[in-house]
Structures are given as C-alpha cells and as structure tokens.
C-alpha cells in the first residue's frame, strides 16, 4: 500500500511543474445585488477544496441594498489571519467578535478597514442607504495549509479613514517620482520590516494624475486592482502578456475590479483633462515580502 502512494520524478523534467495560473479577469461591484459575492477562480486554477481568487487570496463584494445587515460566522471562506474591507460606497457599522474580545467601528465611503481572525463578523448599513464593500482575505492560504489562526498578528479591527488616507497621499508623495502612491502599514509590520498592511496582505493607494502615463513595472505577485474613481474609459491599464508578448488595454470604470497576473509587465494611464483616477491594488506581498521574494521591478 505504501509503495502505490509514494511517487518519484526525474529532477530536470519535474522541478518546474506546470500549474494553472490566473488570467486577466475583470468585474464591477455595481453589477451585484444583496449578499456576499466571491470572485471565484478556483476552476481555472484547478483547486477543488475551497473558494479562491488566487492560490492564496479570496476577493469579493459585500452588498447591502435591501438587507439591513449581514452576519458572517467563521467558515472555510473566512478562516483567515487577516482581511481588508474597503468601503466603496455608503455608511455602516462593522462588529467583530473573537472569543471574549468584541469591537465595533462606524465606517463611511472610502474608509479602509482591516480585521484579524474572528468568530463572528456583522456588517450593518446605516439608515436606508446602501452599503458596498470590496474585500480580500487570505483564507485560501490557510485552507491549503489546513490550519486555523489562533494568534492575532494585528489589531482585532482597525480603520484607516478616507481623510487620513488622502491626506497622507498628498503629504508623502514625491512630485519627482513617476508614481503617486502610498503603502498602507501599521506598527506591527513596521517592526517586522515588511511595512505592509497585514502579515500577509499589501495595499497601495495609487493616484494617477490627469494626462499622465506611468512607467511599466512587474512583480512576482498577483495584483487585485480595485478602481475607486475615474473618468470612464479615460483611465486604463496596459498589460503585456509575458508568455506570448501580446498587449491588452483594460479600461477603467468606477467600481471595477481586475486581476493583473504574476510577472505581467503593466502600467496605469489617465487621458482625462480634469479628473484624477484612483486605484487600490491589493496583493499577497505581506507574506512574500517577509519571505524576501516579492521582487517588484520598477522601470
């Protein structure tokens, strides 16, 4: 019985296994109704046991239009070390429970919220308004490892409000640089040296000025790009396929989500005369930076 279970492979032919990879994909938060909507790519990646958007991240939208609240109990899709929730539109409240610890925060448009592992998470909208949230968590990584987080690496819940985010975007930006953006971090990851938003996740608030062309760059990490605002079809991303050399323009709309695959050269552009464009890329670079293998290349 053991002999049939054990497998052996010739080194040179097997050391770089052929594994399915993410492709360019896009969808828009404004096309969804009430509920939790996962951006599922597990069929493309040939992963059968759990939902995933990439091999180690799960992204999606939480929409409250008619519903007044959504309650999430810990389950396979939300067994996490950390999760980012970006409030795309609306006002509400987020309540989180972890064992005997309980916290709640009020949130508004363009606030960014980070939560750690939890037993129960409740999201409530305010009054009769709608609430639209883009989220990314690291549940596929824990599902792959078949583990559960039992230690808080970050605060139970933390808010980066809109005013704080955009004030720092202006304060820290160097006008001589080709990119206007800020990495979002915390005290814990500053001490570890990664300067990322959580131990696994990385987040950038990126502004593309009017009549602006960004230089190409690439990284060995998948990117989930979420468009905050722009002049429709005036802002866009150029993506170069590193396998066949083809190019594709991904035109932006507010609320658009798109995937930039690993190691694809890409750049952001804004042809608008008077409308700034903002994008929030989220990656697994918290983990990759800690492993010393993120390797972003700016050109």
Secondary structure, DSSP 8 states (H G I E B T S, - for coil): -HHHH-----HHHHSS--------EEEEGGG--SEEEE---HHHHT--SS--SSSS-EEEEEEESS-SEEEEES-GGG--SEEEEEEEEE-EEEEEEETTEEEEEEE-TT-EEEEES-SEEEEEE-TT--EEEEEEE-HHHHHHHT----S-SS-SEEEE-HHHHHHHHHHH--TTSS-EEEE---HHHHHHT---SSSS-EEEEEEE-TTEE---EE-SS-EEEEEEE--TTTEEEEEE-TTT--EEEEE--TTEEEEE-TT-EEEEEE--SS--EEEEEEESHHHHHHTT----EE-
